[in-house]
Amino acid sequence: MGSASDLAVWASGPEEAPVVLCVHGYPDDHTVWDGVAEALSGRFRVVRYDLRGFAGSSAAEHGFAYEILTGDVAAVADRHGGSVHLVGHDWGSIIGWLAVTDSDARGRIRSYTSISGPHPALYRDFLGTSLRSGVRGVLSAAGQALRSSYGAVFQIPALPEALVDLVPAGQWAATLRRGGVPEGDPMLDVDEDALHQRMKAGLGLYRNAFRQRADVPAAGSVGIPVQVVVPTRDSYLREGVLLHRVEEVAPGALIRRLPTGHWAMRSHPATIADWIAELAESADAGGTSVRRAHGVTEDVGGGLPSTHEP
């Protein structure tokens, strides 16, 4: 299991309130959740941490083995009462799926909200299934593989580390804008040195993913309330891979689509916070309203702003 003492952890909101644990992705840090944390902190204790090697957290002695990543979830949960509502984005979502299917963290999680990240075994299964399902499936797999092709580039020794140092702050800010981060967002004020540090630190996530296999979760293995937020304009992950076999693994999962890019929690923090709170409060109340919501697909249309909400 991981150790919370190795991680930089932040908490806000009433100490006695239910805990929402937010896990960031690549190449972000805990601050990616600032808007969501602010919106939730009146009702919840919001806990965030930097992944190993990112920003304020110590590097993992044994790399990014899946059991270490999920062990960190368990360790942070234990530090904050041992029972949490888990939220993950990008790699944080991948870690979350591993945590709720087969890990020490599983028994500590009361609900799970996934944003833009699949279980790694289901990602591979999606590609394999698509390739065997005719022309349309091959095209779907090829499209997703192209969107994720940077992961293959990251396997090349030394080259990615050298390329990262060439990424200017302005270029990354432009990437964030294309990913839905609105003008005026503090996230666009990119600290180039900090960005390069996180980019290099996180290469191990992708390298480990190519080397370490995870089993496809058993049908019905996720017995807690789950919702999957699908940013419909995500440049990196198609809806098909985000939803592949989700209903089988997490029966009754609530699917919610949002017309924005990859960084949905920056473009629509209030909406994401409301959805997290709704699932968490339903789970804590015994799941009655969650059961009513199960199986529902909710599409949020163009009425929502594409920038920060009031």
C-alpha positions in Angstrom: 0.0 0.0 0.0 1.1 3.6 -0.6 1.8 6.0 2.2 0.0 9.3 2.5 3.1 10.8 4.1 4.9 10.5 0.7 2.2 12.7 -0.9 1.3 16.4 -0.9 -2.3 16.5 0.3 -4.7 19.4 0.5 -8.1 19.4 2.3 -10.8 22.1 2.5 -14.3 22.2 3.9 -15.8 21.2 7.2 -13.8 18.4 8.9 -16.9 16.5 10.0 -18.5 16.5 6.5 -18.4 13.6 4.1 -15.2 13.3 2.2 -14.8 13.8 -1.6 -11.4 12.6 -2.8 -10.3 14.1 -6.2 -7.5 12.5 -8.2 -5.9 14.5 -11.1 -4.5 13.4 -14.4 -1.5 14.0 -16.7 0.2 16.5 -16.7 -1.9 18.4 -14.1 -1.6 18.6 -10.3 -4.2 19.0 -7.5 -5.0 22.6 -8.5 -6.9 21.3 -11.6 -9.8 20.7 -9.1 -9.7 24.2 -7.6 -13.1 25.3 -9.0 -14.8 22.0 -8.1 -13.3 22.1 -4.6 -14.6 25.7 -4.0 -18.1 24.7 -5.2 -18.2 21.6 -2.9 -16.4 22.8 0.2 -19.5 24.1 1.9 -21.1 20.6 1.9 -18.1 18.3 1.8 -14.6 17.9 3.0 -12.7 18.0 -0.3 -9.3 16.2 -0.4 -6.8 16.4 -3.2 -3.3 15.2 -3.7 -0.5 15.4 -6.2 0.3 12.1 -7.9 3.7 10.5 -7.1 6.5 12.6 -8.6 4.2 15.4 -9.5 4.7 18.8 -8.0 4.8 18.4 -4.2 4.7 14.6 -3.9 7.7 12.3 -3.6 8.5 10.0 -6.5 7.5 6.4 -6.3 10.4 4.2 -5.3 9.1 1.3 -7.5 7.6 3.4 -10.3 3.9 3.6 -11.2 2.8 0.0 -10.5 -1.0 -0.1 -10.3 -1.0 -1.4 -6.8 1.0 1.6 -5.7 -1.3 4.1 -7.3 -4.4 2.5 -5.9 -2.6 2.1 -2.5 -2.2 5.9 -2.5 -5.9 6.3 -2.8 -6.4 3.9 0.1 -3.7 5.7 2.2 -5.2 9.2 1.6 -8.7 7.9 2.3 -7.5 6.4 5.6 -5.9 9.7 6.6 -9.3 11.3 6.2 -11.6 8.9 7.9 -11.4 5.8 5.7 -14.6 6.4 3.6 -14.6 8.6 0.6 -16.5 9.6 -2.5 -13.9 9.2 -5.2 -13.6 11.4 -8.3 -11.0 11.0 -11.0 -10.0 12.8 -14.2 -7.8 11.5 -17.0 -5.1 9.3 -15.3 -6.9 10.0 -12.0 -10.0 8.3 -13.6 -7.9 5.3 -14.7 -6.6 5.0 -11.2 -10.1 5.3 -9.9 -11.4 2.4 -12.0 -8.5 0.3 -10.8 -9.4 1.2 -7.2 -13.1 0.4 -7.4 -12.6 -2.9 -9.2 -9.7 -4.8 -7.5 -7.5 -3.1 -5.0 -7.1 -2.3 -1.3 -8.9 0.9 -1.8 -12.1 -0.7 -2.9 -13.7 -1.0 0.5 -13.1 2.6 1.3 -15.0 4.1 -1.6 -18.7 5.0 -1.3 -19.3 6.3 -4.8 -17.2 6.9 -7.9 -17.3 9.7 -10.5 -15.2 9.1 -13.6 -14.3 11.9 -16.0 -12.4 11.2 -19.2 -10.7 8.0 -18.3 -11.3 4.2 -18.8 -10.1 1.2 -17.0 -6.9 0.2 -18.7 -8.0 -3.4 -19.4 -11.3 -2.1 -20.9 -9.3 0.3 -23.1 -7.4 -2.6 -24.6 -10.6 -4.7 -24.8 -12.3 -1.8 -26.7 -9.5 -1.8 -29.3 -9.5 -5.6 -29.7 -13.3 -5.8 -29.9 -13.5 -3.0 -32.4 -10.8 -4.5 -34.6 -12.8 -7.7 -34.8 -16.2 -6.0 -35.6 -15.8 -5.0 -39.2 -14.9 -1.9 -41.1 -16.7 0.5 -38.7 -15.1 -1.0 -35.7 -11.6 -0.9 -37.3 -12.1 2.8 -38.1 -13.3 3.4 -34.5 -10.2 1.6 -33.1 -7.9 3.5 -35.5 -9.4 6.8 -34.5 -9.0 6.2 -30.8 -5.4 4.8 -31.3 -4.5 8.0 -33.2 -5.9 10.2 -30.4 -3.8 8.3 -27.9 -0.7 7.9 -30.1 1.4 10.1 -27.8 1.3 7.2 -25.3 3.3 5.1 -27.8 5.8 8.0 -28.3 6.3 8.1 -24.6 7.8 4.6 -24.6 10.9 5.7 -26.5 13.8 6.0 -24.1 15.1 9.6 -23.4 13.4 11.2 -26.4 10.2 12.3 -24.6 12.2 13.8 -21.8 14.2 15.9 -24.3 11.0 16.9 -26.2 9.3 18.0 -23.0 11.9 20.7 -22.4 11.0 22.2 -25.8 7.3 22.7 -25.0 6.7 26.4 -24.5 4.2 27.7 -21.9 2.2 29.4 -24.7 1.8 26.1 -26.7 0.5 24.3 -23.6 -1.9 27.2 -22.8 -3.2 26.8 -26.4 -3.7 23.1 -25.8 -5.7 23.8 -22.6 -7.9 26.3 -24.5 -8.7 23.7 -27.1 -9.5 21.3 -24.3 -12.2 23.6 -22.9 -10.2 25.7 -20.4 -11.8 29.1 -20.7 -10.1 32.5 -21.1 -9.2 34.0 -17.8 -8.7 30.7 -16.1 -5.6 30.7 -13.8 -4.7 27.4 -15.3 -3.7 29.2 -18.5 -0.9 31.1 -16.6 1.5 28.2 -17.2 4.6 28.0 -15.2 6.9 26.4 -17.8 9.4 24.8 -15.4 6.6 23.3 -13.3 4.9 22.0 -16.5 8.1 20.3 -17.7 8.6 18.7 -14.2 5.1 17.2 -14.2 5.4 16.1 -17.9 8.6 14.2 -17.1 7.4 12.8 -13.9 4.2 11.4 -15.5 5.9 9.6 -18.4 6.2 6.6 -16.0 2.4 6.4 -16.0 2.3 5.6 -19.7 5.4 3.4 -19.7 4.0 1.3 -16.9 0.7 1.0 -18.6 2.4 -0.6 -21.6 4.3 -3.0 -19.4 1.8 -3.9 -16.8 -1.4 -5.8 -17.6 -4.7 -5.4 -15.7 -7.5 -8.0 -15.9 -10.8 -7.1 -17.4 -13.1 -6.5 -14.4 -15.7 -9.1 -13.7 -19.3 -8.3 -14.6 -21.0 -6.5 -11.7 -17.7 -6.1 -9.9 -18.4 -2.4 -9.0 -21.1 -2.5 -6.4 -21.2 1.2 -5.5 -23.0 4.0 -7.3 -21.0 5.1 -10.4 -21.4 8.0 -12.8 -19.3 8.5 -16.0 -19.0 12.1 -17.3 -18.3 12.1 -21.0 -17.0 15.4 -22.4 -18.3 15.1 -26.0 -15.6 17.3 -27.4 -12.7 15.5 -25.8 -9.7 15.4 -28.2 -8.1 12.4 -26.5 -10.8 9.9 -25.7 -13.8 9.0 -27.7 -17.2 8.2 -26.1 -17.0 4.6 -27.2 -13.9 3.8 -25.2 -15.1 5.8 -22.1 -18.4 3.7 -22.1 -17.1 0.4 -23.3 -18.7 -2.3 -21.0 -19.3 0.2 -18.2 -22.9 -1.0 -17.8 -21.6 -4.6 -17.5 -18.9 -3.8 -14.9 -20.9 -1.2 -13.0 -24.6 -2.1 -13.4 -26.8 1.0 -13.5 -24.0 3.5 -14.0 -25.3 7.0 -14.7 -23.9 8.4 -18.0 -23.7 12.1 -18.3 -22.6 13.9 -21.4 -21.2 17.5 -21.3 -20.6 19.5 -24.5 -17.0 20.5 -23.6 -13.4 19.4 -24.0 -11.1 17.3 -21.9 -10.9 19.6 -18.9 -14.6 19.5 -18.0 -14.0 20.5 -14.4 -12.4 23.7 -15.5 -15.0 24.7 -18.1 -18.0 23.7 -16.0 -16.9 23.4 -12.3 -20.3 24.1 -10.8 -22.0 21.4 -12.9 -19.3 18.8 -12.1 -19.6 19.7 -8.4 -23.4 19.4 -8.5 -23.1 16.0 -10.1 -20.5 14.8 -7.6 -22.7 16.0 -4.8 -25.8 14.4 -6.1 -24.2 11.0 -6.4 -22.5 11.3 -3.0 -25.6 12.5 -1.2 -27.7 9.8 -2.7 -25.1 7.1 -1.8 -24.9 8.4 1.8 -28.7 8.4 2.0 -28.8 4.7 1.2 -28.9 4.8 -2.6 -32.7 5.2 -3.1 -32.4 8.1 -5.5 -29.3 6.6 -7.1 -31.3 3.5 -7.9 -34.0 5.6 -9.5 -31.2 7.3 -11.6 -29.5 4.1 -12.5 -29.5 3.4 -16.2 -30.2 7.0 -17.1 -28.3 8.7 -19.7 -28.3 12.5 -19.2 -27.3 14.8 -22.0 -26.6 18.4 -21.0 -27.1 20.5 -24.1 -25.9 23.8 -25.4 -27.7 25.8 -22.8 -24.7 25.4 -20.5 -22.0 28.0 -20.9 -18.6 26.9 -22.3 -16.8 29.1 -19.9 -16.7 29.4 -16.1 -20.2 29.3 -14.5 -21.4 31.9 -12.1 
